[in-house]
Amino acid sequence: MAKFQYLEIVQMEGNKVVKRFDVTGKGERGVERLERGVNINLNHNEFYTSTNDSDVELTTDDKELEKENNEKK
């Protein structure tokens, strides 16, 4: 079983994670509630949400995510 759980906003072009929320320890209802809230204003033509289970802690810092995406180019 994974130690960490995240809700991610992913850009369809390039499958880049543009925003990550740490939902570790949150109940299923809490994760679904956050996802519904995010999806209200999300441009579904360019982005989608996804849950990600991970054995290692991932960054939730926007600047670090941007740096990771630039390194993937």
LOBA-271015 format. One record per atom (N, C-alpha, C, CB): atom name; x, y, z; residue in one letter. Coordinates in Angstrom, 3 decimals, always signed. Glycine has a CB too. Example, Ala and Ser with C-alpha at 12.3 -4.5 7.8 and 13.67 -1.06 7.14 Angstrom:
<fizas>
fiza marza = N px = +13.190 py = -5.690 pz = +7.800 torkol = A
fiza marza = CA px = +12.300 py = -4.500 pz = +7.800 torkol = A
fiza marza = C px = +13.200 py = -3.300 pz = +7.800 torkol = A
fiza marza = CB px = +11.308 py = -4.473 pz = +9.046 torkol = A
fiza marza = N px = +12.850 py = -2.250 pz = +7.080 torkol = S
fiza marza = CA px = +13.670 py = -1.060 pz = +7.140 torkol = S
fiza marza = C px = +12.900 py = +0.030 pz = +7.870 torkol = S
fiza marza = CB px = +14.084 py = -0.598 pz = +5.725 torkol = S
</fizas>
This chain:
<fizas>
fiza marza = N px = +0.847 py = -1.193 pz = +0.000 torkol = M
fiza marza = CA px = +0.000 py = +0.000 pz = +0.000 torkol = M
fiza marza = C px = +0.884 py = +1.245 pz = +0.000 torkol = M
fiza marza = CB px = -0.959 py = +0.005 pz = +1.230 torkol = M
fiza marza = N px = +0.503 py = +2.227 pz = -0.795 torkol = A
fiza marza = CA px = +1.274 py = +3.462 pz = -0.931 torkol = A
fiza marza = C px = +1.175 py = +4.299 pz = +0.351 torkol = A
fiza marza = CB px = +0.777 py = +4.280 pz = -2.149 torkol = A
fiza marza = N px = +2.234 py = +5.004 pz = +0.642 torkol = K
fiza marza = CA px = +2.300 py = +5.840 pz = +1.830 torkol = K
fiza marza = C px = +1.657 py = +7.200 pz = +1.620 torkol = K
fiza marza = CB px = +3.729 py = +6.017 pz = +2.252 torkol = K
fiza marza = N px = +1.695 py = +7.685 pz = +0.378 torkol = F
fiza marza = CA px = +1.211 py = +9.029 pz = +0.070 torkol = F
fiza marza = C px = +0.160 py = +8.973 pz = -1.028 torkol = F
fiza marza = CB px = +2.376 py = +9.943 pz = -0.351 torkol = F
fiza marza = N px = -0.796 py = +9.904 pz = -0.969 torkol = Q
fiza marza = CA px = -1.820 py = +10.002 pz = -2.008 torkol = Q
fiza marza = C px = -1.968 py = +11.464 pz = -2.404 torkol = Q
fiza marza = CB px = -3.185 py = +9.413 pz = -1.520 torkol = Q
fiza marza = N px = -2.096 py = +11.686 pz = -3.712 torkol = Y
fiza marza = CA px = -2.187 py = +13.039 pz = -4.252 torkol = Y
fiza marza = C px = -3.324 py = +13.144 pz = -5.254 torkol = Y
fiza marza = CB px = -0.867 py = +13.447 pz = -4.906 torkol = Y
fiza marza = N px = -3.915 py = +14.324 pz = -5.325 torkol = L
fiza marza = CA px = -4.844 py = +14.674 pz = -6.395 torkol = L
fiza marza = C px = -4.076 py = +15.632 pz = -7.296 torkol = L
fiza marza = CB px = -6.201 py = +15.321 pz = -5.840 torkol = L
fiza marza = N px = -4.024 py = +15.318 pz = -8.570 torkol = E
fiza marza = CA px = -3.221 py = +16.106 pz = -9.505 torkol = E
fiza marza = C px = -4.077 py = +16.685 pz = -10.617 torkol = E
fiza marza = CB px = -2.107 py = +15.253 pz = -10.098 torkol = E
fiza marza = N px = -3.731 py = +17.891 pz = -11.033 torkol = I
fiza marza = CA px = -4.287 py = +18.490 pz = -12.247 torkol = I
fiza marza = C px = -3.224 py = +18.305 pz = -13.312 torkol = I
fiza marza = CB px = -4.676 py = +20.029 pz = -12.049 torkol = I
fiza marza = N px = -3.613 py = +17.629 pz = -14.389 torkol = V
fiza marza = CA px = -2.655 py = +17.247 pz = -15.424 torkol = V
fiza marza = C px = -3.035 py = +17.925 pz = -16.741 torkol = V
fiza marza = CB px = -2.607 py = +15.700 pz = -15.593 torkol = V
fiza marza = N px = -2.055 py = +18.509 pz = -17.390 torkol = Q
fiza marza = CA px = -2.258 py = +19.119 pz = -18.705 torkol = Q
fiza marza = C px = -2.215 py = +18.006 pz = -19.746 torkol = Q
fiza marza = CB px = -1.172 py = +20.223 pz = -19.005 torkol = Q
fiza marza = N px = -3.221 py = +17.941 pz = -20.593 torkol = M
fiza marza = CA px = -3.302 py = +16.871 pz = -21.589 torkol = M
fiza marza = C px = -2.109 py = +16.877 pz = -22.537 torkol = M
fiza marza = CB px = -4.589 py = +16.998 pz = -22.386 torkol = M
fiza marza = N px = -1.707 py = +18.071 pz = -22.955 torkol = E
fiza marza = CA px = -0.561 py = +18.182 pz = -23.855 torkol = E
fiza marza = C px = +0.711 py = +17.929 pz = -23.056 torkol = E
fiza marza = CB px = -0.517 py = +19.584 pz = -24.547 torkol = E
fiza marza = N px = +1.303 py = +16.789 pz = -23.268 torkol = G
fiza marza = CA px = +2.541 py = +16.449 pz = -22.590 torkol = G
fiza marza = C px = +2.365 py = +15.739 pz = -21.260 torkol = G
fiza marza = CB px = +3.323 py = +17.669 pz = -22.377 torkol = G
fiza marza = N px = +1.112 py = +15.545 pz = -20.829 torkol = N
fiza marza = CA px = +0.835 py = +14.896 pz = -19.542 torkol = N
fiza marza = C px = +1.652 py = +15.492 pz = -18.400 torkol = N
fiza marza = CB px = +1.115 py = +13.406 pz = -19.641 torkol = N
fiza marza = N px = +1.671 py = +16.813 pz = -18.322 torkol = K
fiza marza = CA px = +2.427 py = +17.521 pz = -17.284 torkol = K
fiza marza = C px = +1.527 py = +17.814 pz = -16.087 torkol = K
fiza marza = CB px = +3.025 py = +18.836 pz = -17.842 torkol = K
fiza marza = N px = +2.011 py = +17.497 pz = -14.893 torkol = V
fiza marza = CA px = +1.291 py = +17.831 pz = -13.663 torkol = V
fiza marza = C px = +1.504 py = +19.318 pz = -13.400 torkol = V
fiza marza = CB px = +1.783 py = +16.953 pz = -12.441 torkol = V
fiza marza = N px = +0.418 py = +20.091 pz = -13.409 torkol = V
fiza marza = CA px = +0.525 py = +21.534 pz = -13.201 torkol = V
fiza marza = C px = +0.155 py = +21.939 pz = -11.781 torkol = V
fiza marza = CB px = -0.358 py = +22.268 pz = -14.187 torkol = V
fiza marza = N px = -0.553 py = +21.066 pz = -11.060 torkol = K
fiza marza = CA px = -0.918 py = +21.335 pz = -9.669 torkol = K
fiza marza = C px = -1.090 py = +19.992 pz = -8.966 torkol = K
fiza marza = CB px = -2.232 py = +22.204 pz = -9.571 torkol = K
fiza marza = N px = -0.595 py = +19.921 pz = -7.733 torkol = R
fiza marza = CA px = -0.692 py = +18.671 pz = -6.968 torkol = R
fiza marza = C px = -1.142 py = +19.004 pz = -5.542 torkol = R
fiza marza = CB px = +0.683 py = +17.902 pz = -6.959 torkol = R
fiza marza = N px = -2.153 py = +18.284 pz = -5.072 torkol = F
fiza marza = CA px = -2.670 py = +18.439 pz = -3.721 torkol = F
fiza marza = C px = -2.360 py = +17.175 pz = -2.931 torkol = F
fiza marza = CB px = -4.197 py = +18.728 pz = -3.733 torkol = F
fiza marza = N px = -1.804 py = +17.319 pz = -1.740 torkol = D
fiza marza = CA px = -1.543 py = +16.176 pz = -0.873 torkol = D
fiza marza = C px = -2.838 py = +15.823 pz = -0.149 torkol = D
fiza marza = CB px = -0.390 py = +16.483 pz = +0.144 torkol = D
fiza marza = N px = -3.377 py = +14.645 pz = -0.429 torkol = V
fiza marza = CA px = -4.618 py = +14.204 pz = +0.204 torkol = V
fiza marza = C px = -4.366 py = +12.978 pz = +1.082 torkol = V
fiza marza = CB px = -5.685 py = +13.890 pz = -0.861 torkol = V
fiza marza = N px = -3.110 py = +12.776 pz = +1.462 torkol = T
fiza marza = CA px = -2.734 py = +11.667 pz = +2.326 torkol = T
fiza marza = C px = -3.512 py = +11.760 pz = +3.641 torkol = T
fiza marza = CB px = -1.203 py = +11.667 pz = +2.588 torkol = T
fiza marza = N px = -4.134 py = +10.678 pz = +4.038 torkol = G
fiza marza = CA px = -4.879 py = +10.645 pz = +5.288 torkol = G
fiza marza = C px = -6.299 py = +11.166 pz = +5.191 torkol = G
fiza marza = CB px = -4.156 py = +11.421 pz = +6.304 torkol = G
fiza marza = N px = -6.668 py = +11.719 pz = +4.053 torkol = K
fiza marza = CA px = -8.036 py = +12.195 pz = +3.851 torkol = K
fiza marza = C px = -8.920 py = +10.998 pz = +3.495 torkol = K
fiza marza = CB px = -8.096 py = +13.292 pz = +2.731 torkol = K
fiza marza = N px = -10.136 py = +11.056 pz = +3.892 torkol = G
fiza marza = CA px = -11.078 py = +10.013 pz = +3.544 torkol = G
fiza marza = C px = -11.466 py = +10.102 pz = +2.071 torkol = G
fiza marza = CB px = -12.317 py = +10.104 pz = +4.428 torkol = G
fiza marza = N px = -12.066 py = +9.045 pz = +1.577 torkol = E
fiza marza = CA px = -12.499 py = +9.017 pz = +0.174 torkol = E
fiza marza = C px = -13.463 py = +10.162 pz = -0.129 torkol = E
fiza marza = CB px = -13.164 py = +7.669 pz = -0.154 torkol = E
fiza marza = N px = -14.338 py = +10.448 pz = +0.812 torkol = R
fiza marza = CA px = -15.299 py = +11.540 pz = +0.621 torkol = R
fiza marza = C px = -14.588 py = +12.887 pz = +0.511 torkol = R
fiza marza = CB px = -16.310 py = +11.574 pz = +1.779 torkol = R
fiza marza = N px = -13.573 py = +13.104 pz = +1.334 torkol = G
fiza marza = CA px = -12.821 py = +14.350 pz = +1.290 torkol = G
fiza marza = C px = -12.075 py = +14.538 pz = -0.020 torkol = G
fiza marza = CB px = -11.849 py = +14.401 pz = +2.434 torkol = G
fiza marza = N px = -11.500 py = +13.449 pz = -0.533 torkol = V
fiza marza = CA px = -10.787 py = +13.501 pz = -1.816 torkol = V
fiza marza = C px = -11.769 py = +13.801 pz = -2.939 torkol = V
fiza marza = CB px = -10.041 py = +12.169 pz = -2.091 torkol = V
fiza marza = N px = -12.917 py = +13.122 pz = -2.927 torkol = E
fiza marza = CA px = -13.930 py = +13.359 pz = -3.965 torkol = E
fiza marza = C px = -14.460 py = +14.784 pz = -3.898 torkol = E
fiza marza = CB px = -15.091 py = +12.363 pz = -3.821 torkol = E
fiza marza = N px = -14.617 py = +15.306 pz = -2.695 torkol = R
fiza marza = CA px = -15.104 py = +16.680 pz = -2.535 torkol = R
fiza marza = C px = -14.109 py = +17.682 pz = -3.124 torkol = R
fiza marza = CB px = -15.354 py = +16.992 pz = -1.044 torkol = R
fiza marza = N px = -12.824 py = +17.484 pz = -2.835 torkol = L
fiza marza = CA px = -11.790 py = +18.358 pz = -3.401 torkol = L
fiza marza = C px = -11.789 py = +18.256 pz = -4.922 torkol = L
fiza marza = CB px = -10.394 py = +17.994 pz = -2.838 torkol = L
fiza marza = N px = -11.881 py = +17.037 pz = -5.443 torkol = E
fiza marza = CA px = -11.864 py = +16.849 pz = -6.890 torkol = E
fiza marza = C px = -13.061 py = +17.531 pz = -7.551 torkol = E
fiza marza = CB px = -11.855 py = +15.358 pz = -7.231 torkol = E
fiza marza = N px = -14.242 py = +17.410 pz = -6.950 torkol = R
fiza marza = CA px = -15.425 py = +18.094 pz = -7.500 torkol = R
fiza marza = C px = -15.216 py = +19.600 pz = -7.511 torkol = R
fiza marza = CB px = -16.688 py = +17.742 pz = -6.685 torkol = R
fiza marza = N px = -14.649 py = +20.133 pz = -6.437 torkol = G
fiza marza = CA px = -14.402 py = +21.570 pz = -6.368 torkol = G
fiza marza = C px = -13.422 py = +22.037 pz = -7.420 torkol = G
fiza marza = CB px = -13.891 py = +21.942 pz = -5.006 torkol = G
fiza marza = N px = -12.371 py = +21.259 pz = -7.631 torkol = V
fiza marza = CA px = -11.367 py = +21.598 pz = -8.650 torkol = V
fiza marza = C px = -11.992 py = +21.551 pz = -10.034 torkol = V
fiza marza = CB px = -10.156 py = +20.634 pz = -8.576 torkol = V
fiza marza = N px = -12.816 py = +20.548 pz = -10.277 torkol = N
fiza marza = CA px = -13.397 py = +20.347 pz = -11.603 torkol = N
fiza marza = C px = -14.419 py = +21.408 pz = -12.001 torkol = N
fiza marza = CB px = -14.041 py = +19.005 pz = -11.661 torkol = N
fiza marza = N px = -14.936 py = +22.157 pz = -11.028 torkol = I
fiza marza = CA px = -15.946 py = +23.178 pz = -11.343 torkol = I
fiza marza = C px = -15.397 py = +24.200 pz = -12.345 torkol = I
fiza marza = CB px = -16.407 py = +23.896 pz = -10.054 torkol = I
fiza marza = N px = -14.200 py = +24.696 pz = -12.121 torkol = N
fiza marza = CA px = -13.638 py = +25.748 pz = -12.974 torkol = N
fiza marza = C px = -12.533 py = +25.261 pz = -13.898 torkol = N
fiza marza = CB px = -13.107 py = +26.854 pz = -12.122 torkol = N
fiza marza = N px = -12.335 py = +23.955 pz = -13.969 torkol = L
fiza marza = CA px = -11.249 py = +23.400 pz = -14.772 torkol = L
fiza marza = C px = -11.613 py = +23.411 pz = -16.257 torkol = L
fiza marza = CB px = -10.922 py = +21.969 pz = -14.315 torkol = L
fiza marza = N px = -10.675 py = +23.812 pz = -17.085 torkol = N
fiza marza = CA px = -10.865 py = +23.761 pz = -18.536 torkol = N
fiza marza = C px = -10.652 py = +22.304 pz = -18.967 torkol = N
fiza marza = CB px = -9.870 py = +24.748 pz = -19.295 torkol = N
fiza marza = N px = -11.738 py = +21.588 pz = -19.181 torkol = H
fiza marza = CA px = -11.669 py = +20.156 pz = -19.482 torkol = H
fiza marza = C px = -11.180 py = +19.858 pz = -20.889 torkol = H
fiza marza = CB px = -13.015 py = +19.534 pz = -19.288 torkol = H
fiza marza = N px = -11.018 py = +20.877 pz = -21.699 torkol = N
fiza marza = CA px = -10.430 py = +20.681 pz = -23.029 torkol = N
fiza marza = C px = -8.907 py = +20.609 pz = -22.951 torkol = N
fiza marza = CB px = -10.856 py = +21.816 pz = -23.976 torkol = N
fiza marza = N px = -8.331 py = +21.124 pz = -21.862 torkol = E
fiza marza = CA px = -6.872 py = +21.164 pz = -21.726 torkol = E
fiza marza = C px = -6.336 py = +20.376 pz = -20.532 torkol = E
fiza marza = CB px = -6.422 py = +22.584 pz = -21.612 torkol = E
fiza marza = N px = -7.181 py = +20.141 pz = -19.515 torkol = F
fiza marza = CA px = -6.711 py = +19.530 pz = -18.277 torkol = F
fiza marza = C px = -7.652 py = +18.432 pz = -17.801 torkol = F
fiza marza = CB px = -6.559 py = +20.586 pz = -17.195 torkol = F
fiza marza = N px = -7.124 py = +17.554 pz = -16.963 torkol = Y
fiza marza = CA px = -7.941 py = +16.549 pz = -16.282 torkol = Y
fiza marza = C px = -7.368 py = +16.323 pz = -14.891 torkol = Y
fiza marza = CB px = -7.991 py = +15.211 pz = -17.091 torkol = Y
fiza marza = N px = -8.168 py = +15.722 pz = -14.011 torkol = T
fiza marza = CA px = -7.697 py = +15.419 pz = -12.661 torkol = T
fiza marza = C px = -7.431 py = +13.921 pz = -12.545 torkol = T
fiza marza = CB px = -8.733 py = +15.879 pz = -11.593 torkol = T
fiza marza = N px = -6.503 py = +13.603 pz = -11.660 torkol = S
fiza marza = CA px = -6.115 py = +12.215 pz = -11.462 torkol = S
fiza marza = C px = -5.636 py = +12.035 pz = -10.026 torkol = S
fiza marza = CB px = -5.012 py = +11.792 pz = -12.473 torkol = S
fiza marza = N px = -5.909 py = +10.871 pz = -9.443 torkol = T
fiza marza = CA px = -5.330 py = +10.571 pz = -8.140 torkol = T
fiza marza = C px = -4.080 py = +9.734 pz = -8.370 torkol = T
fiza marza = CB px = -6.353 py = +9.826 pz = -7.212 torkol = T
fiza marza = N px = -3.100 py = +9.950 pz = -7.519 torkol = N
fiza marza = CA px = -1.816 py = +9.283 pz = -7.665 torkol = N
fiza marza = C px = -1.381 py = +8.763 pz = -6.302 torkol = N
fiza marza = CB px = -0.747 py = +10.243 pz = -8.265 torkol = N
fiza marza = N px = -1.153 py = +7.456 pz = -6.220 torkol = D
fiza marza = CA px = -0.606 py = +6.852 pz = -5.012 torkol = D
fiza marza = C px = +0.893 py = +6.714 pz = -5.198 torkol = D
fiza marza = CB px = -1.268 py = +5.469 pz = -4.710 torkol = D
fiza marza = N px = +1.648 py = +7.042 pz = -4.165 torkol = S
fiza marza = CA px = +3.102 py = +7.034 pz = -4.281 torkol = S
fiza marza = C px = +3.744 py = +6.501 pz = -2.996 torkol = S
fiza marza = CB px = +3.623 py = +8.449 pz = -4.594 torkol = S
fiza marza = N px = +4.829 py = +5.785 pz = -3.165 torkol = D
fiza marza = CA px = +5.597 py = +5.311 pz = -2.012 torkol = D
fiza marza = C px = +6.561 py = +6.369 pz = -1.492 torkol = D
fiza marza = CB px = +6.367 py = +4.054 pz = -2.379 torkol = D
fiza marza = N px = +6.835 py = +7.381 pz = -2.317 torkol = V
fiza marza = CA px = +7.718 py = +8.471 pz = -1.921 torkol = V
fiza marza = C px = +6.937 py = +9.776 pz = -1.909 torkol = V
fiza marza = CB px = +8.935 py = +8.570 pz = -2.870 torkol = V
fiza marza = N px = +7.363 py = +10.702 pz = -1.070 torkol = E
fiza marza = CA px = +6.696 py = +11.997 pz = -0.988 torkol = E
fiza marza = C px = +7.017 py = +12.821 pz = -2.233 torkol = E
fiza marza = CB px = +7.123 py = +12.756 pz = +0.295 torkol = E
fiza marza = N px = +5.993 py = +13.374 pz = -2.851 torkol = L
fiza marza = CA px = +6.150 py = +14.204 pz = -4.046 torkol = L
fiza marza = C px = +5.937 py = +15.661 pz = -3.664 torkol = L
fiza marza = CB px = +5.156 py = +13.775 pz = -5.168 torkol = L
fiza marza = N px = +6.509 py = +16.556 pz = -4.434 torkol = T
fiza marza = CA px = +6.370 py = +17.981 pz = -4.152 torkol = T
fiza marza = C px = +4.969 py = +18.474 pz = -4.494 torkol = T
fiza marza = CB px = +7.413 py = +18.781 pz = -4.930 torkol = T
fiza marza = N px = +4.482 py = +19.407 pz = -3.692 torkol = T
fiza marza = CA px = +3.224 py = +20.085 pz = -3.993 torkol = T
fiza marza = C px = +3.475 py = +21.562 pz = -4.285 torkol = T
fiza marza = CB px = +2.229 py = +19.929 pz = -2.823 torkol = T
fiza marza = N px = +4.739 py = +21.955 pz = -4.303 torkol = D
fiza marza = CA px = +5.136 py = +23.339 pz = -4.553 torkol = D
fiza marza = C px = +5.020 py = +23.648 pz = -6.046 torkol = D
fiza marza = CB px = +6.582 py = +23.597 pz = -4.054 torkol = D
fiza marza = N px = +4.261 py = +24.678 pz = -6.383 torkol = D
fiza marza = CA px = +4.023 py = +25.031 pz = -7.788 torkol = D
fiza marza = C px = +5.320 py = +25.317 pz = -8.539 torkol = D
fiza marza = CB px = +3.108 py = +26.244 pz = -7.874 torkol = D
fiza marza = N px = +6.253 py = +25.998 pz = -7.900 torkol = K
fiza marza = CA px = +7.517 py = +26.337 pz = -8.570 torkol = K
fiza marza = C px = +8.341 py = +25.087 pz = -8.844 torkol = K
fiza marza = CB px = +8.331 py = +27.324 pz = -7.720 torkol = K
fiza marza = N px = +8.329 py = +24.135 pz = -7.925 torkol = E
fiza marza = CA px = +9.053 py = +22.877 pz = -8.133 torkol = E
fiza marza = C px = +8.413 py = +22.059 pz = -9.253 torkol = E
fiza marza = CB px = +9.090 py = +22.055 pz = -6.833 torkol = E
fiza marza = N px = +7.078 py = +22.064 pz = -9.328 torkol = L
fiza marza = CA px = +6.384 py = +21.351 pz = -10.405 torkol = L
fiza marza = C px = +6.738 py = +21.957 pz = -11.760 torkol = L
fiza marza = CB px = +4.856 py = +21.390 pz = -10.186 torkol = L
fiza marza = N px = +6.771 py = +23.286 pz = -11.818 torkol = E
fiza marza = CA px = +7.132 py = +23.970 pz = -13.059 torkol = E
fiza marza = C px = +8.561 py = +23.607 pz = -13.470 torkol = E
fiza marza = CB px = +6.991 py = +25.501 pz = -12.898 torkol = E
fiza marza = N px = +9.451 py = +23.553 pz = -12.498 torkol = K
fiza marza = CA px = +10.840 py = +23.188 pz = -12.770 torkol = K
fiza marza = C px = +10.922 py = +21.749 pz = -13.300 torkol = K
fiza marza = CB px = +11.699 py = +23.344 pz = -11.490 torkol = K
fiza marza = N px = +10.185 py = +20.823 pz = -12.688 torkol = E
fiza marza = CA px = +10.157 py = +19.428 pz = -13.151 torkol = E
fiza marza = C px = +9.632 py = +19.343 pz = -14.577 torkol = E
fiza marza = CB px = +9.289 py = +18.564 pz = -12.218 torkol = E
fiza marza = N px = +8.580 py = +20.121 pz = -14.873 torkol = N
fiza marza = CA px = +8.013 py = +20.098 pz = -16.232 torkol = N
fiza marza = C px = +8.989 py = +20.650 pz = -17.252 torkol = N
fiza marza = CB px = +6.713 py = +20.896 pz = -16.284 torkol = N
fiza marza = N px = +9.747 py = +21.675 pz = -16.890 torkol = N
fiza marza = CA px = +10.738 py = +22.237 pz = -17.813 torkol = N
fiza marza = C px = +11.888 py = +21.278 pz = -18.055 torkol = N
fiza marza = CB px = +11.274 py = +23.554 pz = -17.275 torkol = N
fiza marza = N px = +12.226 py = +20.466 pz = -17.060 torkol = E
fiza marza = CA px = +13.297 py = +19.479 pz = -17.223 torkol = E
fiza marza = C px = +12.887 py = +18.337 pz = -18.142 torkol = E
fiza marza = CB px = +13.708 py = +18.924 pz = -15.871 torkol = E
fiza marza = N px = +11.571 py = +18.075 pz = -18.243 torkol = K
fiza marza = CA px = +11.078 py = +16.995 pz = -19.088 torkol = K
fiza marza = C px = +11.116 py = +17.333 pz = -20.571 torkol = K
fiza marza = CB px = +9.679 py = +16.643 pz = -18.692 torkol = K
fiza marza = N px = +11.238 py = +18.623 pz = -20.897 torkol = K
fiza marza = CA px = +11.203 py = +19.049 pz = -22.299 torkol = K
fiza marza = C px = +12.378 py = +18.532 pz = -23.066 torkol = K
fiza marza = CB px = +11.161 py = +20.548 pz = -22.399 torkol = K
</fizas>
